């Protein structure tokens, strides 16, 4: 993607040099493989979390479900991909039930940490288990990453902290930025 001038973006950063994701194999909520091939020809918006998340994940999924019709108007190949950082508890069935509550068209992918950790790092996400035994939380990034139809990491959307509220990405800013990025992409 070459541009004569930088885009005026509200909540995102576009990489000067989009970078292809390293080969990966995850599983979606139906037990199907989700690989680099699953990204070809589609705009993919990723975020990381876990189904037992008390706040950030359900808030994010509600917001993305609300934004999804407008994102699909920008590109009819748009897909939202929830990456579970808790493969031990987030079984295929649990991911299926969880994601279907928000939007049946969204993907909910995961893998064992040996595959998940390098994939999440490649996207620029971080996560860590906090707590003991089965009573643990998962600290995780709250940003989104946009991957192009060529499977290249293209942009990152960052949360804006507001005092007294969860850091979040404002839907109108997300939609505006995605529209600008997609319309200038070639």
C-alpha positions as YAML, in Angstrom:
chain: A
units: angstrom
residues:
- id: 1
  name: UNK
  ca: [0.00, 0.00, 0.00]
- id: 2
  name: UNK
  ca: [1.66, 3.22, -1.08]
- id: 3
  name: UNK
  ca: [0.17, 6.54, -0.24]
- id: 4
  name: UNK
  ca: [1.14, 10.04, -1.22]
- id: 5
  name: UNK
  ca: [0.03, 11.40, 2.14]
- id: 6
  name: UNK
  ca: [-0.74, 9.80, 5.49]
- id: 7
  name: UNK
  ca: [-4.37, 9.01, 6.21]
- id: 8
  name: UNK
  ca: [-6.09, 11.12, 8.85]
- id: 9
  name: UNK
  ca: [-7.08, 8.34, 11.24]
- id: 10
  name: UNK
  ca: [-8.85, 8.69, 14.60]
- id: 11
  name: UNK
  ca: [-7.98, 5.48, 16.42]
- id: 12
  name: UNK
  ca: [-5.62, 3.45, 14.27]
- id: 13
  name: UNK
  ca: [-2.10, 3.22, 12.97]
- id: 14
  name: UNK
  ca: [-1.39, 1.91, 9.47]
- id: 15
  name: UNK
  ca: [1.89, 0.09, 8.99]
- id: 16
  name: UNK
  ca: [4.21, 1.61, 6.37]
- id: 17
  name: UNK
  ca: [5.07, -1.89, 5.22]
- id: 18
  name: UNK
  ca: [2.23, -4.41, 5.64]
- id: 19
  name: UNK
  ca: [3.68, -7.72, 6.80]
- id: 20
  name: UNK
  ca: [2.41, -11.22, 6.01]
- id: 21
  name: UNK
  ca: [1.57, -13.28, 9.05]
- id: 22
  name: UNK
  ca: [3.78, -16.28, 9.75]
- id: 23
  name: UNK
  ca: [2.15, -19.64, 8.98]
- id: 24
  name: UNK
  ca: [-0.38, -20.63, 11.66]
- id: 25
  name: UNK
  ca: [-3.04, -23.26, 12.31]
- id: 26
  name: UNK
  ca: [-5.84, -22.56, 14.75]
- id: 27
  name: UNK
  ca: [-9.31, -24.08, 15.08]
- id: 28
  name: UNK
  ca: [-12.57, -22.16, 14.74]
- id: 29
  name: UNK
  ca: [-15.74, -22.62, 16.79]
- id: 30
  name: UNK
  ca: [-16.87, -25.46, 14.49]
- id: 31
  name: UNK
  ca: [-13.61, -27.39, 14.81]
- id: 32
  name: UNK
  ca: [-12.47, -26.39, 11.31]
- id: 33
  name: UNK
  ca: [-8.90, -25.34, 10.67]
- id: 34
  name: UNK
  ca: [-8.33, -21.60, 10.56]
- id: 35
  name: UNK
  ca: [-5.06, -20.86, 8.75]
- id: 36
  name: UNK
  ca: [-3.40, -18.17, 6.63]
- id: 37
  name: UNK
  ca: [-5.62, -19.40, 3.79]
- id: 38
  name: UNK
  ca: [-8.70, -18.36, 5.82]
- id: 39
  name: UNK
  ca: [-7.57, -14.73, 5.45]
- id: 40
  name: UNK
  ca: [-7.17, -14.69, 1.67]
- id: 41
  name: UNK
  ca: [-9.62, -12.40, -0.11]
- id: 42
  name: UNK
  ca: [-11.11, -11.06, 3.16]
- id: 43
  name: UNK
  ca: [-10.55, -8.11, 5.42]
- id: 44
  name: UNK
  ca: [-10.09, -9.61, 8.90]
- id: 45
  name: UNK
  ca: [-10.41, -7.71, 12.17]
- id: 46
  name: UNK
  ca: [-8.79, -9.60, 15.07]
- id: 47
  name: UNK
  ca: [-8.95, -9.12, 18.80]
- id: 48
  name: UNK
  ca: [-7.83, -11.36, 21.65]
- id: 49
  name: UNK
  ca: [-9.58, -12.35, 24.86]
- id: 50
  name: UNK
  ca: [-11.39, -15.23, 26.55]
- id: 51
  name: UNK
  ca: [-14.97, -16.30, 27.19]
- id: 52
  name: UNK
  ca: [-14.82, -15.86, 30.98]
- id: 53
  name: UNK
  ca: [-13.63, -12.26, 30.59]
- id: 54
  name: UNK
  ca: [-15.80, -10.11, 32.88]
- id: 55
  name: UNK
  ca: [-15.69, -6.84, 30.99]
- id: 56
  name: UNK
  ca: [-13.49, -6.06, 27.97]
- id: 57
  name: UNK
  ca: [-14.49, -9.04, 25.79]
- id: 58
  name: UNK
  ca: [-18.29, -8.86, 26.10]
- id: 59
  name: UNK
  ca: [-18.15, -5.07, 25.69]
- id: 60
  name: UNK
  ca: [-15.91, -5.41, 22.63]
- id: 61
  name: UNK
  ca: [-18.07, -8.12, 21.04]
- id: 62
  name: UNK
  ca: [-21.26, -6.10, 21.61]
- id: 63
  name: UNK
  ca: [-19.62, -3.07, 20.01]
- id: 64
  name: UNK
  ca: [-18.29, -5.10, 17.06]
- id: 65
  name: UNK
  ca: [-21.70, -6.73, 16.56]
- id: 66
  name: UNK
  ca: [-23.22, -3.24, 16.40]
- id: 67
  name: UNK
  ca: [-20.52, -2.01, 13.97]
- id: 68
  name: UNK
  ca: [-20.54, -5.15, 11.80]
- id: 69
  name: UNK
  ca: [-23.32, -4.14, 9.34]
- id: 70
  name: UNK
  ca: [-21.45, -0.90, 8.56]
- id: 71
  name: UNK
  ca: [-18.12, -2.72, 8.28]
- id: 72
  name: UNK
  ca: [-19.73, -5.13, 5.81]
- id: 73
  name: UNK
  ca: [-20.90, -2.17, 3.72]
- id: 74
  name: UNK
  ca: [-17.25, -1.10, 3.46]
- id: 75
  name: UNK
  ca: [-16.27, -4.60, 2.33]
- id: 76
  name: UNK
  ca: [-18.65, -7.52, 1.87]
- id: 77
  name: UNK
  ca: [-15.77, -9.87, 2.69]
- id: 78
  name: UNK
  ca: [-15.24, -8.39, 6.16]
- id: 79
  name: UNK
  ca: [-14.76, -10.93, 8.98]
- id: 80
  name: UNK
  ca: [-14.38, -10.43, 12.72]
- id: 81
  name: UNK
  ca: [-12.13, -12.95, 14.47]
- id: 82
  name: UNK
  ca: [-12.12, -13.42, 18.25]
- id: 83
  name: UNK
  ca: [-8.89, -15.14, 19.34]
- id: 84
  name: UNK
  ca: [-9.32, -17.02, 22.64]
- id: 85
  name: UNK
  ca: [-6.20, -16.86, 24.79]
- id: 86
  name: UNK
  ca: [-7.65, -19.48, 27.15]
- id: 87
  name: UNK
  ca: [-7.60, -22.78, 25.21]
- id: 88
  name: UNK
  ca: [-7.78, -24.84, 28.42]
- id: 89
  name: UNK
  ca: [-11.26, -23.55, 29.32]
- id: 90
  name: UNK
  ca: [-12.47, -22.21, 25.97]
- id: 91
  name: UNK
  ca: [-13.36, -25.45, 24.25]
- id: 92
  name: UNK
  ca: [-14.77, -25.50, 20.74]
- id: 93
  name: UNK
  ca: [-18.35, -25.76, 22.10]
- id: 94
  name: UNK
  ca: [-17.80, -22.97, 24.61]
- id: 95
  name: UNK
  ca: [-16.39, -20.68, 21.88]
- id: 96
  name: UNK
  ca: [-19.34, -21.57, 19.62]
- id: 97
  name: UNK
  ca: [-21.95, -20.74, 22.27]
- id: 98
  name: UNK
  ca: [-20.10, -17.58, 23.28]
- id: 99
  name: UNK
  ca: [-19.61, -16.11, 19.82]
- id: 100
  name: UNK
  ca: [-23.12, -17.04, 18.67]
- id: 101
  name: UNK
  ca: [-24.52, -14.94, 21.51]
- id: 102
  name: UNK
  ca: [-22.97, -11.87, 19.85]
- id: 103
  name: UNK
  ca: [-22.94, -12.68, 16.13]
- id: 104
  name: UNK
  ca: [-23.12, -16.07, 14.40]
- id: 105
  name: UNK
  ca: [-20.98, -14.78, 11.51]
- id: 106
  name: UNK
  ca: [-17.99, -13.98, 13.72]
- id: 107
  name: UNK
  ca: [-15.13, -16.46, 14.06]
- id: 108
  name: UNK
  ca: [-13.92, -17.68, 17.47]
- id: 109
  name: UNK
  ca: [-10.51, -19.31, 17.10]
- id: 110
  name: UNK
  ca: [-7.96, -20.83, 19.43]
- id: 111
  name: UNK
  ca: [-5.15, -23.37, 19.69]
- id: 112
  name: UNK
  ca: [-2.76, -24.74, 22.27]
- id: 113
  name: UNK
  ca: [-0.37, -22.10, 23.63]
- id: 114
  name: UNK
  ca: [2.52, -23.49, 21.55]
- id: 115
  name: UNK
  ca: [0.66, -22.32, 18.42]
- id: 116
  name: UNK
  ca: [-1.41, -19.52, 19.95]
- id: 117
  name: UNK
  ca: [1.42, -17.59, 21.60]
- id: 118
  name: UNK
  ca: [3.53, -17.03, 18.44]
- id: 119
  name: UNK
  ca: [0.37, -16.22, 16.43]
- id: 120
  name: UNK
  ca: [-0.82, -13.65, 18.96]
- id: 121
  name: UNK
  ca: [2.68, -12.11, 19.17]
- id: 122
  name: UNK
  ca: [2.79, -11.93, 15.37]
- id: 123
  name: UNK
  ca: [-0.41, -9.86, 15.48]
- id: 124
  name: UNK
  ca: [1.08, -7.70, 18.25]
- id: 125
  name: UNK
  ca: [-1.19, -9.02, 21.00]
- id: 126
  name: UNK
  ca: [-0.05, -9.99, 24.47]
- id: 127
  name: UNK
  ca: [-1.75, -12.18, 27.05]
- id: 128
  name: UNK
  ca: [-0.85, -13.73, 30.39]
- id: 129
  name: UNK
  ca: [-2.56, -16.03, 32.88]
- id: 130
  name: UNK
  ca: [-2.96, -14.37, 36.26]
- id: 131
  name: UNK
  ca: [-4.02, -16.32, 39.35]
- id: 132
  name: UNK
  ca: [-3.72, -19.84, 40.65]
- id: 133
  name: UNK
  ca: [-5.08, -23.26, 39.71]
- id: 134
  name: UNK
  ca: [-8.42, -23.10, 37.88]
- id: 135
  name: UNK
  ca: [-9.26, -19.71, 39.40]
- id: 136
  name: UNK
  ca: [-7.34, -17.52, 37.00]
- id: 137
  name: UNK
  ca: [-7.98, -14.52, 34.81]
- id: 138
  name: UNK
  ca: [-6.32, -13.78, 31.48]
- id: 139
  name: UNK
  ca: [-4.76, -10.36, 31.10]
- id: 140
  name: UNK
  ca: [-4.87, -9.46, 27.41]
- id: 141
  name: UNK
  ca: [-4.53, -6.67, 24.87]
- id: 142
  name: UNK
  ca: [-7.64, -4.61, 24.12]
- id: 143
  name: UNK
  ca: [-6.58, -3.42, 20.65]
- id: 144
  name: UNK
  ca: [-7.78, -4.71, 17.27]
- id: 145
  name: UNK
  ca: [-5.60, -5.65, 14.31]
- id: 146
  name: UNK
  ca: [-6.75, -5.35, 10.70]
- id: 147
  name: UNK
  ca: [-5.37, -7.93, 8.26]
- id: 148
  name: UNK
  ca: [-5.69, -7.32, 4.52]
- id: 149
  name: UNK
  ca: [-7.12, -9.72, 1.90]
- id: 150
  name: UNK
  ca: [-3.50, -10.70, 1.19]
- id: 151
  name: UNK
  ca: [-3.08, -11.92, 4.78]
- id: 152
  name: UNK
  ca: [-0.90, -8.97, 5.77]
- id: 153
  name: UNK
  ca: [-1.04, -7.11, 9.09]
- id: 154
  name: UNK
  ca: [-2.15, -3.68, 7.86]
- id: 155
  name: UNK
  ca: [-3.33, -1.59, 10.83]
- id: 156
  name: UNK
  ca: [-3.73, -1.56, 14.58]
- id: 157
  name: UNK
  ca: [-6.65, 0.07, 16.40]
- id: 158
  name: UNK
  ca: [-5.84, 1.28, 19.91]
- id: 159
  name: UNK
  ca: [-8.14, 1.98, 22.81]
- id: 160
  name: UNK
  ca: [-8.51, 5.48, 24.17]
- id: 161
  name: UNK
  ca: [-8.63, 5.68, 27.95]
- id: 162
  name: UNK
  ca: [-11.52, 7.64, 29.42]
- id: 163
  name: UNK
  ca: [-11.38, 8.30, 33.18]
- id: 164
  name: UNK
  ca: [-13.80, 6.05, 35.06]
- id: 165
  name: UNK
  ca: [-14.54, 3.83, 32.05]
- id: 166
  name: UNK
  ca: [-13.10, 0.75, 30.38]
- id: 167
  name: UNK
  ca: [-10.63, 1.71, 27.65]
- id: 168
  name: UNK
  ca: [-12.45, 1.20, 24.38]
- id: 169
  name: UNK
  ca: [-12.39, 1.84, 20.67]
- id: 170
  name: UNK
  ca: [-15.23, 4.11, 19.59]
- id: 171
  name: UNK
  ca: [-17.31, 2.44, 16.84]
- id: 172
  name: UNK
  ca: [-17.72, 5.59, 14.73]
- id: 173
  name: UNK
  ca: [-13.93, 6.06, 14.72]
- id: 174
  name: UNK
  ca: [-13.37, 2.38, 13.93]
- id: 175
  name: UNK
  ca: [-15.80, 2.47, 11.00]
- id: 176
  name: UNK
  ca: [-14.37, 5.73, 9.66]
- id: 177
  name: UNK
  ca: [-10.78, 4.46, 9.90]
- id: 178
  name: UNK
  ca: [-11.60, 1.08, 8.31]
- id: 179
  name: UNK
  ca: [-13.34, 2.90, 5.45]
- id: 180
  name: UNK
  ca: [-10.29, 5.11, 4.83]
- id: 181
  name: UNK
  ca: [-7.86, 2.17, 5.02]
- id: 182
  name: UNK
  ca: [-9.90, -0.13, 2.75]
- id: 183
  name: UNK
  ca: [-10.63, 2.60, 0.20]
- id: 184
  name: UNK
  ca: [-6.93, 3.43, -0.24]
- id: 185
  name: UNK
  ca: [-5.71, -0.18, -0.26]
- id: 186
  name: UNK
  ca: [-4.48, -1.78, -3.46]
...
